[in-house]
C-alpha cells in the first residue's frame, strides 16, 4: 500500500508546496526565525522576498509580527523547530490564541530527530498546542497529507499548528485523497486488532502490520492527522469492535494521541470489547542524541518491536 | 489666544477622562488606577487631537501594550461616543465587553488583547510591515509601560524595528517610574532609557507626558521622521491628577473606597 516511488522528506514537501500556494495567494507571507534552510522556507524567501521576513533568533517577536500581519489580512506562516516555537507559549497564548488571530505555526523536528538531541526535539508540542482555545492542530504522515493539510490551513480563519517531521517517507494515499479536519482515517481496516498513530511513525506501523500478517495476525491502522478538532464519535465507531489496541506516538504520554484515544474510551457510554490497550510513547521522558533509526529501536518504536507487542504482550502468537 | 483656548480644552477633557476612569474603577471595586491615570494626556492627544480612529476602517493603529491601563482607553472610547454610558458601567462585570484587560473579540475598538506584558510592540511591527506592503501611509502606535520594558520580547522587537528602519512606527513609553510593587529603580533599573533605545537605532524624544505643547511637538517630529522608528519617552506621574494617588505604588491597583472616591471626584472637578 505504500508508494515508495514518491518518497520525500515532509519538510521538503512543505517548502515546495508553500511556494506553490504563495503563487496562488498573494496574502501568504512567511516569517523565519533564522531557520529558513532547516524548515525549508528558503525557497519562499527567494521567490517572494517582499512577503518574507527574517526576524532572527527571536521567536517571541516573530510570533507577534505574524499576529500583526494576520490582523491586517495577511496569512502569515511562521516556522521553526516545534520545540522552540511552542516554547514561546505565553506569546502564542496571549497574542494569537486569546486574540483568535489566524497565524499559521509550522513546527518541524518533532519526535526522534537525530543527533542534535533532546533540546531540539519536539516531544511536548502537541500537548501544549492542544490546550489552547481557538487553535487547530494537525500532523501529516505523508507528502500528500502534508499538502492537503496546508491547503486547508491556508483557508481556515483560525490559528493553526502543524507538526511536520523531517522523515523521508512514501505515500499512503491515492491522488484523490480528501483531508477532513477532525476525522481519524482508518488506513487499514481490521475488526479485532488495530494500531493508532500519527505522523511518519505510520510507516513503522505499516511495516509491523505486514510483518504480523505473515504470522497470520491481522492488524488494522488508524491515522490521526487532525488532533484538534477531533471527532471522538468517529474514533469510537472505529474502536467499538476492537479487542487489542496499540497506540504509537513520538511524544510524551500526556496530551497527545494517547490522551485522545483514552478520552474517547472514557467519554463513551457504550461498552467496548477491549482486552488489551497499550501506548508506546515517550512516557514523560526527553529524547536524546543518536541516529533516528537507532533512537526508534532503543525506545521500541521500530517495526519489529511494534509487531512483537501484538504477539507477545497481547498473546496473539499462534 | 486660539492656542491658549485649545490647551484649556485639552486639559479640561483630560480631567473628564480621569473622572470617568475613577467612576469605572469605583463601580467595579477593582482595576488599575495609577497606571491608567498616567497615560491620559497621551491618549487624549492621539484620539482627540490626531483623531486616529475618526475613520476606523482607515485608521492609524494603536495598541495598548500595558493592557492593565485599559480603563483609560475605555474612558477615551466613551468620550468619543464609541461606547455608551451603560456599557462603561459594566467594566469588569460578568458578560461585559469591557474586560479587566482588553479583549478584541468582545470589543471591536480593541486592536489587540493584551495583559501579559511585553507583547504589543511586536504586533505593532506587524501592522507597520503590513502597511508598507500595502503601500498605505498609516502609522502604528504602541504604548508600553516603563516596567513593561523589563520583558525581553520588547528588546527583540526594538532590535527588529531599529534594524529595519520602521519610520511608520511610534512607541510611547509611559515613564511613570513605578511598577506593580515599587519604583522601577528598586525593582530592576531600566535606566538609561535614551541610550538603550538610541543604541537600537531609534529616534528618541523625551517629554513631559502631561504637557500638551510638549506632546504636540514630539508627535509632530514623529510624523516628519524619515529614517527610524520613534520612541517618545513620556515622563509621567503615576496616579496623575489625584493627590493621594500620585507617585504611589499602593495605588497601582488599590480598590477605591467611598471616602477616597469622593475626594478623587472633587479633585477632578
Interface residues (C-beta under 8 A of the other chain):
Chain A: X29 X50 X51 X53 X55 X56 X58 X60 X61 X62 X63 X64 X65 X66 X67 X68 X69 X70 X71 X72 X73 X74 X76 X90 X91 X93 X94 X95 X98 X99 X100
Chain B: X103 X104 X105 X111 X112 X113 X114 X115 X116 X118 X119 X120 X121 X122 X123 X124 X125 X126 X127 X128 X129 X130 X131 X133 X134 X152 X153 X156 X157 X159 X160
